[in-house]
């Protein structure tokens, strides 16, 4: 998770803009966050991101990063 937050906002947006890349970034960031912090909500989000619905989370996170400079439910 920290490597994603350390990137410039432009790099974060580019990573979340490309369809397959955003899904991979979502999986890596979400699971690493859950491993570090734990929690039931984070675990449920990890499962949802791992499924094909993860692409939807990627687009939601793209908008969230544009508005709030962090990932949704982080």
N, C-alpha and C positions, 0 to 999 in steps of 0.2 A: 504494500500500500504506500509506503513512504516514497518509493521511487517514482510513483505516479504523481504524488503531490509535489515532489521536487521539480518536476518538469515545468517548463513555462506554460502559460495558459494556451498559447498557440499550439504547442506540441500536444497538450491534452486534448484539445479540440480536434486536431488532425487524427489522433489515435482513435477517438470516438466517432469520427466521421466515416471512416472506411468500414464497410459492413462486416467483413470477416475479422478484421483486426479488432474492431470494438468488442466483438464477442470474446475473443481470446484475452483481451485486456480486462474485460469484466470478470472472466473466470479467475484469472491470476490475482487481480486486486481483491476481489471479494473473498476468495478462499484464504489468501494470506492475512486479510483482516480478521477473518473468523478464527484462524489459528492463533493469532496474537491476542485478540480481545475476547473471543467466545461470544456466547449469547444465542438465545433461541431465534430472535428476529433475524440476526445475521445469518444463522444457519439456514433458515427458510429462504432468505434471499439468495444464498449460495446455491441451493438446490434449484430455485427458479431460474437463476442465471445459467446454470449448467445445461438445463433443458433448452430446446430450440426457442423458448420464450426469452432467452437471454438477449437475443437481438433487440427485442423491444426495450429491455432494460438499458441497452447500450444507447439507443436513441433518446430515451428518457434522461439518461445521465449526460448526454451531450447538451441537452437543453438546460439541465440543472447546473452543469459546469459553466455554461454561458451566463446564467443568472446569478449563481451563488458561489462560484469558484470552488466547489467541492462536489463530491459524488452524492447522489441520492441515498439516504439512509446510511450514511457513513458515520 
